[in-house]
Amino acid sequence: MHRNLPSPQGFFHHPANFFNNFNNELSEIFDELTRGFHPLKSKFFRNFYEIKVDVYEQDNEMVVSAEMPGVNKEDLDIRVYPQQVSIKANKKQAEEISEDSYYHSEVYRGTISRTIPLPVEVDPQNCRAEFKNGVLEIRMAKIKPENPGRQIKIN
């Protein structure tokens, strides 16, 4: 592999362009190193295809909002447990395209899943989910602790 690196004058000519040039060069080198290597089959790259979530509390509910672009409602499997939520989805390709036809591919297709720990206990029987515009929202009723404990004094 032979690369023509930019001249020092061109690379450092304008300080504002330094980082853009550097980033472009690194991208090209990485592309050359990984040519013929499918990153989606590598464990190293799996984190880039993880389900992105927000977890927050609203009134008496815990809410998990998950970005799920390219997923159909029918391809979602949601499991709510007292202390966690599991989301599993299958991202399908709209039409069959052979792997040899691709010049460049960054879109993940296949099974994705994530288990999200919850900061408080929820009632798995009292929850609901909505899926709109590629965003999954799961709302779960919080369980109030029956016995919050007893404070003791130190002698």
C-alpha positions in Angstrom: 0.0 0.0 0.0 1.5 3.3 -1.1 0.1 6.6 0.0 1.0 10.1 -1.0 0.9 12.2 2.2 0.3 15.9 1.9 3.3 18.2 2.0 3.9 19.9 5.3 3.1 23.3 3.8 -0.3 22.1 2.5 -1.1 20.2 5.6 -0.3 22.9 8.1 -0.9 25.9 5.8 -4.0 27.2 7.7 -4.4 26.3 11.3 -8.2 26.0 11.0 -7.8 23.4 8.3 -5.4 21.3 10.2 -8.0 19.2 12.0 -10.1 18.7 8.9 -7.1 17.6 6.9 -5.9 15.3 9.7 -9.4 13.7 10.1 -9.7 13.2 6.4 -6.3 11.5 6.2 -7.0 9.2 9.1 -10.4 8.3 7.6 -8.7 7.4 4.3 -6.0 5.3 6.0 -8.6 3.5 8.1 -10.7 2.8 5.0 -7.7 1.3 3.3 -6.8 -0.8 6.3 -10.3 -2.2 6.6 -11.0 -2.7 2.9 -12.6 -6.1 2.6 -13.3 -6.3 6.3 -16.9 -6.1 7.3 -17.0 -4.0 10.6 -20.5 -5.1 11.6 -19.2 -8.7 12.1 -16.5 -7.5 14.5 -17.1 -7.3 18.3 -14.9 -4.2 18.3 -17.5 -2.2 16.3 -20.7 -3.6 17.9 -21.0 -0.6 20.4 -21.5 1.7 17.4 -24.8 -0.1 16.7 -26.1 -0.2 20.2 -29.6 1.1 20.9 -29.4 4.7 22.2 -31.7 5.5 25.1 -32.7 8.2 27.5 -34.0 7.1 31.0 -35.8 9.6 33.1 -38.4 10.0 35.8 -41.7 11.8 35.2 -44.3 12.0 37.9 -44.9 8.4 39.2 -43.4 6.8 36.1 -40.0 5.8 34.8 -39.6 6.5 31.1 -37.3 4.8 28.6 -37.0 6.5 25.2 -35.1 4.6 22.6 -34.0 5.6 19.1 -35.0 2.7 16.8 -34.5 4.0 13.2 -35.2 1.4 10.5 -37.2 -0.9 12.8 -40.8 -1.9 12.3 -43.2 -2.1 15.3 -43.8 -5.8 14.5 -40.0 -6.5 14.9 -39.8 -5.2 18.5 -39.6 -7.4 21.6 -39.9 -5.5 24.8 -39.6 -7.1 28.3 -40.2 -5.2 31.5 -38.8 -6.5 34.8 -38.9 -4.8 38.2 -35.4 -3.5 37.9 -34.7 -3.5 34.2 -36.1 -3.2 30.7 -34.9 -5.4 27.7 -35.4 -4.3 24.2 -34.7 -6.5 21.2 -35.3 -5.6 17.6 -34.6 -7.0 14.1 -33.5 -4.3 11.6 -34.4 -5.7 8.1 -33.3 -4.5 4.7 -36.1 -3.2 2.6 -35.0 -5.1 -0.5 -32.5 -7.8 -1.0 -29.2 -6.4 -2.3 -26.1 -8.6 -2.7 -23.1 -7.8 -0.6 -21.0 -7.6 -3.8 -23.1 -4.6 -5.0 -22.1 -2.3 -2.1 -19.3 0.3 -2.4 -19.8 1.5 1.1 -22.1 0.4 3.9 -22.6 1.8 7.4 -26.2 0.9 8.0 -26.5 -2.1 10.4 -29.0 -4.8 9.5 -29.8 -7.7 11.9 -30.6 -8.2 15.5 -29.9 -5.5 18.1 -30.7 -5.7 21.8 -30.0 -3.8 25.0 -30.9 -4.3 28.7 -31.3 -1.0 30.6 -31.0 -1.1 34.4 -33.6 1.1 36.2 -32.8 3.3 39.2 -36.1 2.4 40.9 -38.4 -0.6 40.9 -41.3 -0.6 38.5 -44.4 -2.6 38.1 -44.1 -4.9 35.0 -47.9 -5.3 35.0 -48.5 -1.5 34.8 -46.6 -0.2 31.8 -47.2 0.8 28.2 -45.2 1.5 25.1 -45.6 3.7 22.0 -43.6 3.6 18.8 -43.7 6.7 16.6 -41.3 8.0 14.0 -38.5 5.6 14.9 -38.7 6.4 18.6 -39.8 3.8 21.2 -41.2 5.2 24.4 -41.8 2.8 27.4 -43.6 4.2 30.4 -43.6 2.1 33.6 -45.3 2.8 36.9 -42.9 3.1 39.8 -43.4 0.8 42.8 -43.5 2.7 46.1 -41.4 0.8 48.7 -43.7 -0.8 51.2 -41.1 -0.6 54.0 -38.7 2.3 53.5 -36.6 1.1 56.4 -36.2 2.5 59.9 -33.6 5.0 60.9 -31.7 4.0 64.0 -29.7 6.2 66.3 -26.1 5.5 67.1 -25.3 5.2 70.8 
